[in-house]
Amino acid sequence: MARGGHGGADDDVQPYRPLKATSEGVWQGDNPLHFSLPLLILQICLVLAVTRGLAFALRPLRQPRVIAEIIGGVLLGPSALGRSKVFLHNVFPRESLMVLDTLAAIGLLFFLFLVGLELDPASLRRTGRRALAIAVAGMSLPFALGVGSSLVLRAAIAPDAPCVPFIVFMGVALSITAFPVLARILAELKLLTTEIGRMAMSAAAVNDITAWILLALAISLSGNSSPFVSIYVLLSGAAFVGLATLLVRPLLLYMARRSPEGEPVKESFVCGAMAIILAAGLATDTIGIHALFGAFVIGVLVPKEGAFSSALTEKIEDIVSSLFLPLYFVSSGLKTNVATITGAKSWGLLVLVIMTACVGKIGGTVLTSLLMRVPVREAVALGLMMNTKGLVELIVLNIGRDRKVLNEEAFAILVLMALVTTFLTTPAVTAVYKPARRQSSYTHRTMERDDADADSELRVLACFHASRGIPTLINLVEASRGTRRSNLTMYAMHLVELSERSSAISMVQRARRNGLPFSGRLGRKDVGGEEVQVAFEAFHRLSAVTVKPMTAISDLATIHEDIVNSAVQKRAAVIVLPFHKILCHDGTMEACVDRAYHHVNVRVLRKAPCTVAILVDRALGGMAQVSAPDVSYTVLLLFFGGPDDREALAYAARMAEHPGIVLTVVRFSAAAAAAAELADVDEEAIQKHVVPGESVSYEEVEARERLEVAAAIKAFGRGKNLVVTGRSAQAIPLMEKTDCPELGPVGSYLATTEFSATASVLVVQRYDRRNDPTSAPADEEVEDTVVRAPMPSPAYTPARTSPENQTNITTA
């Protein structure tokens, strides 16, 4: 099948021929690349592969995904791969670009709706004086400098460009701050809930709204008609915003009120909202502004609270941000030809534009911040943050390119400026602004207490991934409180992976300041559903435990820092971590959550500022919360000796104070004899915590071989609800190979179905100050100075080996 537009030298004179949608297949002699649907599928797959590959490569540099998408688009365009005519004419032929651009525009339309959904007009009214001043100065100075540089740029490379539109587009391009990109950079740097982060976000929100108003002005001025037409366009745009507020917002409020929490949003509401978005885009495009402006306005008008906005985000964000949005970056990249920047003059202009953008944005922000009495280092960091560019910048440039305001060279220069300034933001802020590491010398970092502190407050930082783990977590904390020591505070931290989704940043924006990364009133959308809120509120009302919910939203590679910092700030004595495997219906444990959570546990164990307990959840107390009077558990404590076992014993002894708990302590005396240097300390712990009676029984077992120890554990564990052991138990490893070595030689066996399919397991690691980077210098001696030597075994790895190194052990 012949296809127009591929005639080599005659390419420019051949007529445009639209492609047919589908081919009849290669066996019928058709080339699939000569038909729009298979060609579009190839383009999408190529774009996703390139952009995701670049995002993965740039991840160690902590760059936002938009950087990878911009670079990917440029690489696929005439600047790199597109320099090959064979590649360009077969993969991105001229006649396919209309379909590609239209699909990218549809995705961009809905993405701008999500951007508007992230902006809360109510929060703009609460913008502080500092943030407002920073926003105004951060736009005024770069806009003014942009006007000056635009005159130089126009005279040098674009003398035919219309003067006023060119000046306005340049000013807007240099003064924009990318609100979504800045939010993700701040979240990545864990600055989003700090004072500097809140100022940056508030200023960026004001900046974003102002940028859209200026963009509407630039578009209205870019027409070829009389100045009166520009005035008509602006007035029509203002009328559209007013009518949308008066007519559309009540309809959206009605939909939001009829969408209760915990219930699925009606399909008709979702369909109606999408129709409204498209209709608004049609209206603003008809006015002459741009279809994106209408979608953005509707996003701002949608009520931010309730299930309706969350449902719209869930329905739209994945397919738009993952599939359609990268197409826009490629569409932009196909128009970007870096090769047009040739000679010293062009590269000098590029440096001029970058310097103008940086000096204007950073300089204006820093000077205003200093006048507002912001410390110098924070002021410089704010300036660097406000210099972030992104998608909105590309939208402005592409509109200017399409309207013949920017020529090819000016477009390429401004795209590179946006890329360079955004790329430098993360490393520059990291270098300039380094918050002081929190150090703390708080006393109670373990479960084991002196007699004088036996009734002191116990603070537990209990982490969970999803709502299904909450009942066991609550039941464990209830068992841990001890009836004579009712002063227990539970910080329930929901661990959420920071993604590129709009919902992740929206969740962070609803954060409050009094936690790390944040905590506060438990919102249903913050932790995944109404049942979670009900569970914690019921537990707080029906028990003597104080419950304070928290949420940590970070990249899984760094979320352990949030856990450690939160434990220090809240002065937790123990961190309870969920095991990365969950119980399946057949009794097996499968890694049904992200495998990265395994590494989260390993990193927390290595840097823990207090005692850590890993909970292997096998539905302790069933799949529902058990009230205090109904608690009836049998607990088994396996004691081999060593600091971790002594801490586990102290934890189990506290549980035994609960009238509904029966504790069995089993001491493996052969292991204790082998570790003679620890025997005296272990004996003291046994004498202190084990008082045989109705709720506590004590057994000693002689077992030296692996099979003997395993058989004894299995026999004593039969019928138990919970088994507690130390992570670094002085025992022979009971598993030849394991994929969870962080549980230690005994815990890794307890987590298998070979031991039990019903008993939950708690593996305890005692706080070791020598491994704690948050511990402040103190005069007291480190409590456990005995080297934790393993029992001799050819296959044994020392229990205190770095958890990172232990991950090399795998099972077949």
N, C-alpha and C positions, 0 to 999 in steps of 0.2 A: 504493500500500500504506500503510495507516494505521500509525502508530507511536506507541506509548505514551510519555508523558512530554513531549509538546510541545503542551500545551494552554494556553499562556499563563498566565493566573491560576489555572487548574485544574491546573497542573503537579504540585502537591504531592499532589493527591488521586487522580490517575490511577494505575492499577495498573502495576506493572513488567512489561514484556513483553520477554522475551529476543529478540534479533534472529536472523533466519535467517542462515546462513553466506554464501550467494552469491545474486546476483540472476539474473534471466533476461534482463537487458539493457534498455537504454532503449527499444528498438524494441518490447518487450513491455509498455511502460508502467511499468517498475520504475525507481525512483530508487536508484542504486547506494549512496547514502549511508544508505539505510535497511536495509542488510545489513552484517553484521559484517566480512566479509573485505575488500571494497572500501573500507569506512570505515577499517579498520585500516591498509590500505596508504596511504590519504590522510594519516592521522595520522602514520605513520612518516615519510613523505616531508616533511611539513610540519615535523616536529620536527628532522629532519636538516638541512633547509635553514636553519631559524632558528638552531640551535645552531652549525652550522659557519660560518654567516655571522658570528655574534657572535664566534666564536673567531678568525676572520680579522681582524675589526675590532679585537679586543683584543690581537692579536699584537704590535703595536708597544709595548704597555705591558708585555709579557713576562708576561702572566697565564696561569696554567694553564687547561687546557680546562674543568676543572670549574666555573670561574667563569662561563664562557659558557653552560654547560649549566644551571647554577642560574638565571641571569638569563633564559635562554630559557624554562625551565619557568615562571617567574613571569610572564613576558610573555604566554605562551599561556593562562595561567589567569585567574581573575576579577579580578586586579589590573590587567590591561591589555586585551588583545584579548577576554578572556572577559567583559568588561563588556558587550559586545554580545550580547544574547540570541540574535540570529540566528546569529552565529558559534558561540557555545557550544552551541546546540541542534542545529546541523547538523554541526559538526566534532567536538565532544566531548559528545555527548548522554549523559544519565545511564545509559542502558541499554548503552552501549558501554564504560563504565569498568571493568566486571568483566573483560572480555577484555583491555583495556589494562593493568590492574593485574596480572593473572595473567602476561601476557607479560613485563612489566617485572620482576616478582618472580622469574621463571625466569632472566632475564638477570642480575639482581642476585645470585641464588644462585651462579651460576658465576663472577661477578666477585669475590665474597667468597672463593671458592675460590682465585682467582688472587692475591688479597691475602694469603691464608694461605701461598700458594706463595712469595711474596716474602720472608716471614719465616723466618729460619733459627734454630731453637731453639739450635743449637750456638753461633751468634754471640751469642745472649743470655747464654749462660753465660760468654762472654768479655768481657761488658760491663765497662768500666772503672769505677773507683770514682767518678770525676767524673760520667760519664754516668748512672750509677745514682742518684747523689744528685740530679742535675738532674731526672731523670725523677720521682723520688719527690716532690720539692718542687714540680715543675711540675704535679703532679696534686693534691697535698694542699691547697695554698693556694687555688687556684681552686675546688676542691670545697667547701672550708670557706666561702669567700665566696659560692659558689653557693647554699649552704644559707641564708645570711642573705638574699640577694636573692630567693630563692624564696619566703620568708615574706612579703616586701613584695609581690612579684608576685601571689602567690595571694590575699592580702587585697584587692588592688586590682582584679584583673580575673578571678580564677578562684576565688571562695570555695567553689564546690561541688566542686572537685577534691579527690581523696583526698590527705591531707596527706603521709604518708610517701612514697608513690610519686612525688608531685610534687617533693618535695625531692630524692629520689635522681635523677630524670630531669634536673632542673636542674643538679645537681652534676656528673653525667656529661657533659651537654651543654657545660658551661663548661670542663671539665678535659680534654677530648679533644684530641689532636694527630693530624691526618690524616697517617698515615705515607706513603701513596702520593703525596699532593699535595705534601708536604714534599720528598720525593725528587725530584720533577720541578722544583720551584722551585730546589732546591739545584743540580741539574744545569744548569738554565737560567742560573743565576748563576755557574756553574763553581766551586762551593764544595764539591761532593760529596766530593772526595778530599782536601780540606784538613782540618786538625785540627778546626776548628770544625764543618765539615760532618759529619765522622765522629762527633763528640760528639752533634750534633743527631740524626743517624740512629739511633744507639744508644739515645739517650733516647726517641726517638719509637717505636722498636720495643717497648721496655718499656712505654711509655705505651699503645700499641695493644693489647697483650695484656691489660693491666690494665683498659682501657676495655671490652673484651669481657666480662671477668669482672663488672665493675660493671653492664654492660648486662643480663647474665643475672640479676643480683640485682634490678635495677630491674623487669625483666619479671616475675620471680617475685613481686615485691611488688605488682604492679599488678592482680592478680586481685581478684575480689570475694569470694573465699572466706575461710576462716579462716586465721590465720597459720601453722597447721600445714601447709596446702597449699603455702605459699611455701617452707617448709622441705623438703617432699617434692620440689618442683620443683628446688631447688638441689642436693639430694642426688642426684636422678636425673640432673641435668646433669653432676655430678662423676663419677657412675658411667658415663655415656656416654663421657666423655673417657678414663676408665681402660680401658673395654672396647675403644674404638677404638684405643688405643695397644697393647693386648695382642693384639687379633685382626686389626684392619685393617692396621696398619703392617707386620707381617710379609708380608702379601699384597702390599702396595705395594712392599716391598723385593724380593720375588720378581720382580715385574714389571720393576722397575728393573734388576735383575741380568740378566734375560733380554732386555734392550734394549741391545745393544752400540752403541758410537759408530760412526758411518758407515753404519749400517744402519737402514732404516725400522722404526719401532716397529709391532708387530703391531696390526692393527685390533681384534682381540679384547681387547688390553690397554687400548686407548683406550676402547672401549665399556664394558669392565668398570669402569674408573676413573670414567667418567661415571655409571654405574649406582650406584657406591658413593657418589658425591657426592649424588645424588638420594635414595638410601636414608638417608644421614646426615641430610639435610634433613628427611625424613619423620619420622625418629626424634626429632629435637630439637623439631619442631613438635608431635609427639604428647606429648612430655614437658611442653610448655607454655612453652618458652623462645622459640625462633623457628627457622624452617628455615634461616636464614642462618648461625646459630651452628654447625650441623652441617657445612655446606660449608666454613666457615672452619677448623674443626678438621681436616678431612681435608686441606685445603691445607697446613696446618702439618706434618702427618704425612708428606706425600709426600717421599721422598728428593730433596735438592736437586741432587746431582751426577749426571751421566750424561745419556743421551739421553731418558730417559723423561719427566722433568719438562719439558724443552724441548719435546718433542713435544706434551705436554698443553697447554702454553702456546700453541704455534703453532696447535693445532686450535681452541682456545677463544677466544683473546683478541680477534681481529679482529672476529668477528661479535658478540661480547658487548659490547665497548667501543664499537664503531662503530654497532651497530644497536639492541641491546636496552637498554643502559645509559641512553642519552638518554631512553628512554621512562619510566624511573624518575624522572628529574628533572621531566618533564612531569607525571607522576602526582603528584609532590610539589607542583609548581607549581599544579596544579588545586585543591589544598587550601589554598593560600596566598593569602589575600586581604589585601593591604596596606591596602585601604580600611578594614579593621576598626581600624587604628591611627589613631584620630581624637582630636583634642583634645590639650591640653598634657599631661594626665596620661599618656596612652598614649605620646606621643613622649618624655616624660620617663623613662618606664619603659624605653623602647628604649635611650636614652642610658645609663641606669643599668646595664642588662644588658651593653652593650658595654664600658662602663668597668670593670664588675666582672670581665668575662672578660679584658680587657687587663691590668688591675692584678694580678689573681690569677696569670695565666699568666706575664706578662712579669716582674712583681715577684718572684714565687717563684723563677723561673729565674735572674734577675739576682742576687738576694741569695745564692742557693746557689753560683752560679758565682764570685762575688767571694770567698766563703768558701773555695772550692776554688782560689783564686789565679789565676783566669782574668782577663786584662786587661779593663778596663772596657768598651772598645768591643766586644770579642768577646762579653762577657757580655750586653750589650744586644742585639747581633745574635742571640745564642742565644735570648734571651727572645722576640724578634720571630718567629723561626723556629718556636719551639714553640707560638706562638699560632695556627698554621695550622689551619683547619677544612676540612671537605670532605664527602665522601660518607658517611663513618661518622657524622658529625654529623647529616646528613639522615636516616639510617636510625634513629638514636636518636629524633629528633623525630617521624618518621612513626609509629614504633611507639607512642610516647606519645600521638600524636593518635588512632591507631586504637583504643587502649585507653582512650580518654576521660580520660586523665590531663591532657592539654593541650587547652584549648579553641582556637577559631579565632584569637583575638587573641594568646594566648600563643605559639601555633605561629608566627604571622607574625612576631612580635617576635624569636623565637629564630632563624628562618631568615634574617632580615635581619642579625642579629648575626653569624652564620656567614659570610654573604656579605661584610660589611664587613671583618671581621678578616682573612679570607683575601685579599681584594682589596688590603689595605694592606701585606701581608707583603713582596711583592717590592720596591715602591718604598721602603719603610721600611728594609729590609735594605741595599738599594743605597745609600741615603743615609747610613746609619750605618757600615756596614762596607765599606771600600774597601781591599782588599789593595794593598800598595805595589807599583808597577810594577817588574818585574824589569829592572834595567839591568846591562849586562855590557860589559866592555871586553876580551873575549877576542880574541886576535890573529888566528887563522886563520879568516877568514870567506870566503875565496875559494879557488878551485882553484890559482890562480897563487901560487907561493911564491918567496921569495928562495932563493938557492943554499944558504944556511946552514940553511934550514928545509925543504929539498927532501925529506928523509926523515922529517919530522914526521908525526904521526898525522893521517889524513884521516877525518873523521866525516861520514857521509851520513845524512840523514833522508829515507828513501824512503817515500812514501805510496802507498796503493792503496785502491781501492773494493771490489774483489771478488777472489776467488781466481784468476780467469782472467788477471789482470794480473801475478801473482806470478812466473811463469817468466821473462818479459821483464825484470822488475825485477831478479831475481837475476842474470840473464845480463849486464845492464848493469853492476851493481855488481862482478861478477866481472871484467868487462873494465876496470873503472876502477881496480882495485887496484894494477896495476903490479908486476911480479915483483921489482923491486929495492926497492920500498917496500911491504912486506907489512902495515904497521901501519894497517889500515883497520877502522873500526867502522861497522856498518850498523844504524840504528834503523829498523825496519820498522813503520810506523804504519798501522794499519787505520782508515780513516775511516768512521764509522757515524753515520747521522742519528739524533738523539734524537727518539723518537716518544712518543706517549702509551701505547705498549704496555708491558705488564708486563715483557716480555723485555728491553726496553732498560734499564730500571732494574735488573733482576736482573743484567744484564751489568756495569753500573757497580758494583753492590755487590760483585762478585767482583774489583774492582780492587785493586791494591796501590799503595802510596804513592809509589814511587820513579820516577814519571814524570809528565808533564803531557800530558793530563789523568791518565793513569796508564799504567804499564807493569809488566812482571813476567814471570812464567813464562807461556808461551803456552798458553792454554787453548783447547781445540777449539771450545767454544761461543763463545769470544770473537771468533773471526775467521772462523767460517763453515764449519768442517769439518776432518776428519782430514787431508785432503790438504794443507792449508795448513801444519799442524804438521809433517808429514813433510817438506815442501819446505824449510822453514827449518832444521829439525834436520839434514837431509842437507847443505844448503849450509854450515852451520857446521862439520860434521864433515869435509867433503871439501875445504875451502878454508882459507886463512889469515885469513878474514874473521870478525870477532866480530859475531854477530847478536843483537840485543836487540829482540824484538817489543814493540810498544805498540799501544794502541787508543785512539782519540779518539771519544767519543760526545758530540755536541753538535748543537744546531740548525745547519742548514747556513748560516744567516745569520751565525753567529758561530764556526763551526768553524775558520776561518782563524786566530783568536786562539790556539786550541790548537796549531796547527801552528807559528805564530811563537813562542809561549812555549816549546814543546818544543825548537825549534831553539836558542833562547837558553840554556835550561837544559842541554841536551846539548852545547852549543858546536859545533854543526854548521857545517861549511864549505860545504855545499851541500844544498839541499832539492830532491828530485826529486818532481815532481807528475805525476799521470797526466792525460793529455788527456781532456777530457770526452766525446770520441767514441771508439767502439771499432770494431775491424775486423769487417766482416760477411763472409759467405761469398763474396759477389761482388766483394770487394776494396774496396768503398766504406766510408767512415767515417760512422757514424750515431751520433747522440746517444742511445744506448741506456741511459745512466744519467741520473739527475735533472739537468735543465738547470742547477739551482742549483750543481752542481759547477763549471760554467764560471765562475760568479761567485766561487766559492771561490778558484780559481786567480788570478783578477784581483786579488782583495784581498790574497793572499799576495805577488804580484808588487809591489804597491804598498807593503807594509809589511815586506818581507823583511829579516831581520837578517843575511843572508848571501847567497851566490850561489844562484840558483834555476834549475832546469832543468825544462822541461816535456817529458815523454816521450810522443810519439805512437807508440803501440804497434801495430806491424805484425808481431808475433810474431818478435822478434829471437831468432835461434837456434832457431826452431820453437816448438811449443806445450809444450815440456818444458824442464827445467833442463839446461844443458850443463855437464859437469864441466870443470875447469880444463885438463886435458891435451887435451880435445877441442874447445876453443875455436878457431874458424876464421872470423873475420869480416873483411870489407873495410869500412873506414870512410872516409867522405868529409867533409872539413872545408871549408866555404865561407867564405872570408875576404874581407870587403868593407872592413873597417876599423872602428875604434871600440872602446870599452871592452868591450862585450859580445862582440865577435868575438875580442878578445885573450883573454878568459876562456874562450871556446869553444875557442880554439887550445890553451890550457894544458890543458884537459880532454882534448882529443883527443890531445895529446902524451903525456899520462899513459897513455891507452889503448894508444898505440903501443909502450909498453915491454913489453906482454904479447907473448910469442912467437907467439901465435896470431892476432895482429891486424896487418893491413896498412893503413896510413893514407895517404890521398891528400889533400894540401893544395892547394886551388885558390884562387889570389888573383886577384881582379878588379881589375886595375891601373887601369882607367879610374875606378872608384869611389874608389880610393885617391888618384888625382891630383886628383879633384874635392874631396876633403876634405884639402887640403894641410896644414892645421894639425895633423892627426893623423898625417901620413905618417911623421914621425920616430919617434914612439912605436910605431906599427905595425911599422915596419921593425925596430926593436929586438926586438919580440916574435917576428917571423919569424926573425931571426937566432938568438934564444935557443932556440926550440922546434923549429924545422925543421932537422933534420940529415939530408939525403937519404942513404938507404942501402937495405938490403933491405926494411925494414919501413916506410919513409917515402919518399914521392915528392912532388915539388913542381911545380906548374904555374902559369903566369900566363896570364890570358885578357884580351884587349881586347874589351870589350863595353859599349856605352853605352845602347842601346835596350832597352826591356822585352823584346821578343821575342828579341833576341840573348842577353840574360842568361838568360832562361828556357830557351832551346834549349841553351845551354852547360851549365846545371845539369842538365838532363835527360840530356844526353849523358854527362857525368861520373858521374851517379847511377845509370846503368844497371848492374845487377848488384851494387850495393852493399847491404850489410846494414843500415848505419846512416849517417845523414847528420847532421852536427853544424853548427849555425850560431848566430850571435848574435841575440838578440831585436831589438836596435836596430841591425842591420846598416846601414851607410851605402849604401843601395841604393834604386833606384826601386821602388816597390811593384809586385810582379809580378801582383797581382790587382786588378782595378778595384773589385770589391766582395768582402767576405769577412765571414763570421759568426764568425771567430776572430781578431780583430785583436790579441789579446794575444800571438800568436805573432810579430808583427812583419811587415815587408814581405816577407821571404824565407820565414820559417817558415810563414806562412799559405798560400803556394803549395806548399811541400813537403808540407803536410797534405792536399792534394787528390789525387784519382786521376789528374789530368792529369799530375802528376809521376811517381808510382809507386804501385803497389798492394802492394809487397812490402818496401820499405825503411822501417825505423823512423826516426823523426826525434827529435833532441834539440835543443831550442831553449834557449839559455843566456842568462840575464841576470846580469851581474856585480853584486856587492854595491855599493850606493851608500849611503854613510853618511848623506848628506843626507836620504835618505828613510826612515831607520831610527829609529822612535820608541823602540826599546829600547837604543840605543847610549848608553853613558855618556860624559860629557864627557872629552876627552883632549887632550893637548898637540900630538899629531902632526897634520900636515896631512892633509887629505882627499886621497886618492891621485889620483883622476881629477877634475880641476877644469875640464877642457875642456868647453865646451858642446857637446852632441851635436847638431849642426845637421844637418838632413836635406838631401839633394840637392834642388835646385830641381825641383819638379814641381807642376803645377796640382792634381793629385789626391792629393798626398802629405800625410799627417798626421804630424807630428813623432813620432819613435819613442819619445820619452820623455814623451809625453802621458800624463796620468793614465789608468791602465787602466780606471777606472770610466767616464771619458768615452768611451773607445774602444768601449765596448759599444754605442754608438748606431749604429755602422756595421753594416749588415745586408746580406745577399745575397738576391736574388730567389729 
